[in-house]
């Protein structure tokens, strides 16, 4: 049988002068705003979700009701050790629209450049950046920044890099298994065509 209690003002319940534990052994529905105030002796201002979980619960979180029967979810997924969000879930938190990880979880292998892959991070070995050597690799072609020294010839690819300006007057070089030379400017090319 349902029971309803109504008061004409605030109602305060204190357990053991504020040191006790108030336990509700049922699902709890709050129709109004909830304010959580920590005692002055508290050193950890956290709300615990799925308290006393021994590991059996693998997804736990919070729901926001977005309509009469629609919800958005925030959960922690222990399977992937990540916080996740979904804009459309059931009232029990199960996804209608798949949950997506929150944060900067990188895709692909180390050095892969991140890109938007249908709303999630993507990574591909054809698009990578080597920070230590200032080298950008695009589908087997390397473009190196101001490195100061000639790189090693890449296998089955061509590397373009800048170095000291030489006879070609550009300071832009190309290196592969077949060639290691400076790209020549139009002015220098005209000069060489007259001389040679």
C-alpha positions as CSV (number, residue, x, y, z in Angstrom):
1,X,0.0,0.0,0.0
2,X,1.4,3.4,-1.0
3,X,1.9,6.0,1.8
4,X,2.1,9.7,1.4
5,X,3.4,12.2,4.0
6,X,2.9,16.0,3.6
7,X,4.4,18.7,5.7
8,X,3.7,22.4,5.7
9,X,7.4,23.3,5.8
10,X,10.9,21.8,5.6
11,X,11.5,18.3,6.9
12,X,14.9,17.3,8.2
13,X,16.0,13.8,9.2
14,X,19.2,13.5,11.3
15,X,20.9,10.2,12.0
16,X,23.3,9.9,14.9
17,X,23.9,13.7,15.0
18,X,25.0,13.7,11.3
19,X,27.3,10.7,11.6
20,X,24.8,7.9,10.9
21,X,23.8,6.3,7.6
22,X,20.4,6.7,6.1
23,X,19.5,3.7,3.9
24,X,16.7,3.5,1.4
25,X,16.2,-0.1,0.3
26,X,14.2,0.7,-2.9
27,X,14.4,2.7,-6.1
28,X,14.2,6.4,-5.3
29,X,12.5,9.1,-7.3
30,X,13.1,12.8,-6.6
31,X,10.5,15.1,-8.1
32,X,12.3,18.3,-7.2
33,X,15.9,19.6,-7.2
34,X,18.4,17.8,-5.1
35,X,21.2,19.7,-3.3
36,X,24.0,17.6,-1.8
37,X,25.8,19.3,1.0
38,X,29.0,17.8,2.4
39,X,29.8,18.1,6.2
40,X,32.7,20.3,7.1
41,X,34.7,17.2,8.1
42,X,34.4,15.7,4.6
43,X,37.7,15.5,2.6
44,X,36.2,14.0,-0.6
45,X,33.3,15.8,-2.3
46,X,32.0,13.0,-4.5
47,X,28.6,11.4,-5.1
48,X,29.0,7.6,-5.4
49,X,27.1,5.8,-8.1
50,X,26.6,2.0,-7.7
51,X,28.0,2.1,-4.2
52,X,29.2,-1.3,-2.8
53,X,29.6,-2.6,-6.4
54,X,31.8,-5.7,-6.2
55,X,32.5,-5.7,-9.9
56,X,29.2,-7.3,-11.1
57,X,27.9,-4.0,-12.4
58,X,30.0,-3.0,-15.4
59,X,28.1,0.1,-16.5
60,X,26.9,2.8,-14.1
61,X,26.0,6.4,-14.4
62,X,23.3,9.1,-14.6
63,X,20.3,9.8,-16.7
64,X,18.8,13.1,-17.9
65,X,15.1,13.0,-18.9
66,X,14.9,14.8,-22.2
67,X,11.2,14.2,-22.9
68,X,8.1,12.3,-21.7
69,X,9.8,9.0,-22.4
70,X,13.3,9.9,-23.6
71,X,16.6,10.1,-21.8
72,X,20.2,11.0,-22.3
73,X,22.9,9.0,-20.5
74,X,26.3,9.5,-18.8
75,X,28.0,6.3,-17.7
76,X,31.3,4.7,-16.8
77,X,32.0,1.6,-18.8
78,X,34.4,-0.7,-16.9
79,X,35.0,-2.8,-20.0
80,X,36.9,0.0,-21.7
81,X,37.7,2.0,-18.6
82,X,36.1,5.2,-20.0
83,X,33.3,7.7,-19.3
84,X,30.8,7.7,-22.1
85,X,27.8,9.7,-23.2
86,X,24.7,9.0,-25.4
87,X,22.0,11.4,-26.4
88,X,19.3,8.7,-26.6
89,X,19.0,5.9,-24.1
90,X,16.2,3.8,-22.4
91,X,15.0,4.6,-18.9
92,X,17.4,1.9,-17.5
93,X,20.4,3.5,-19.2
94,X,20.7,0.9,-22.0
95,X,21.6,2.7,-25.3
96,X,19.3,3.4,-28.2
97,X,22.1,5.6,-29.7
98,X,25.5,4.0,-29.0
99,X,27.5,5.5,-26.1
100,X,30.7,7.3,-27.2
101,X,33.8,7.7,-25.1
102,X,34.4,11.1,-23.6
103,X,37.9,12.7,-23.8
104,X,40.9,12.3,-26.0
105,X,41.1,8.6,-26.6
106,X,43.3,8.4,-29.7
107,X,42.5,6.2,-32.7
108,X,45.0,4.2,-34.8
109,X,48.6,3.5,-34.0
110,X,51.2,5.8,-32.4
111,X,52.1,8.9,-34.6
112,X,48.8,8.6,-36.6
113,X,47.2,12.0,-37.2
114,X,43.7,12.1,-35.8
115,X,40.7,13.0,-38.0
116,X,36.9,13.0,-37.7
117,X,35.7,9.6,-38.8
118,X,31.9,9.8,-38.8
119,X,31.8,11.6,-35.4
120,X,34.6,9.6,-33.7
121,X,38.4,9.9,-33.8
122,X,40.0,8.0,-36.7
123,X,43.6,7.2,-37.4
124,X,45.5,5.7,-40.4
125,X,49.1,4.7,-41.1
126,X,48.9,6.6,-44.4
127,X,48.6,9.8,-42.4
128,X,51.2,10.2,-39.6
129,X,53.5,12.6,-38.0
130,X,56.9,11.7,-36.5
131,X,57.5,14.5,-33.9
132,X,61.1,13.5,-33.2
133,X,62.2,13.9,-36.8
134,X,59.7,16.6,-37.8
135,X,58.4,14.3,-40.6
136,X,54.8,14.3,-42.0
137,X,54.0,11.1,-43.9
138,X,51.2,11.1,-46.5
139,X,50.4,7.7,-48.1
140,X,54.1,6.7,-48.3
141,X,55.4,10.2,-49.1
142,X,57.3,12.2,-46.4
143,X,57.4,15.9,-46.1
144,X,60.0,17.0,-43.5
145,X,60.3,20.5,-42.0
146,X,63.4,22.5,-41.2
147,X,65.5,19.6,-40.1
148,X,69.0,20.9,-41.0
149,X,70.3,17.5,-42.1
150,X,69.4,15.1,-44.9
151,X,67.1,12.3,-43.8
152,X,67.6,8.7,-44.7
153,X,66.0,7.6,-48.0
154,X,62.6,6.1,-47.2
155,X,61.8,2.6,-48.6
156,X,59.4,2.6,-51.5
157,X,58.7,6.3,-51.1
158,X,60.0,9.8,-51.7
159,X,60.9,12.4,-49.0
160,X,60.8,16.1,-49.6
161,X,62.7,18.2,-47.1
162,X,64.4,21.6,-46.7
163,X,68.0,22.2,-46.0
164,X,70.7,24.7,-46.8
165,X,70.3,26.4,-50.1
166,X,72.6,24.9,-52.7
167,X,73.1,25.2,-56.5
168,X,69.4,24.7,-57.1
169,X,68.7,28.0,-55.2
170,X,65.6,26.6,-53.4
171,X,66.8,24.7,-50.4
172,X,64.1,22.1,-51.1
173,X,65.5,18.6,-51.6
174,X,64.1,15.3,-52.7
175,X,65.5,11.9,-51.6
176,X,64.6,8.4,-52.6
177,X,66.3,5.1,-53.3
178,X,67.2,6.6,-56.8
179,X,67.9,10.3,-56.2
180,X,69.2,12.7,-53.6
181,X,69.2,16.2,-55.1
182,X,68.0,19.8,-54.6
183,X,65.0,20.9,-56.6
184,X,66.0,23.7,-58.9
185,X,64.4,27.1,-59.3
186,X,63.3,28.5,-62.7
187,X,66.0,31.1,-62.6
188,X,68.8,28.6,-62.0
189,X,67.4,26.3,-64.6
190,X,67.6,29.1,-67.2
191,X,71.2,29.9,-66.2
192,X,72.2,26.2,-66.4
193,X,70.5,25.8,-69.8
194,X,72.6,28.7,-71.2
195,X,75.9,27.4,-69.6
196,X,75.4,23.8,-70.5
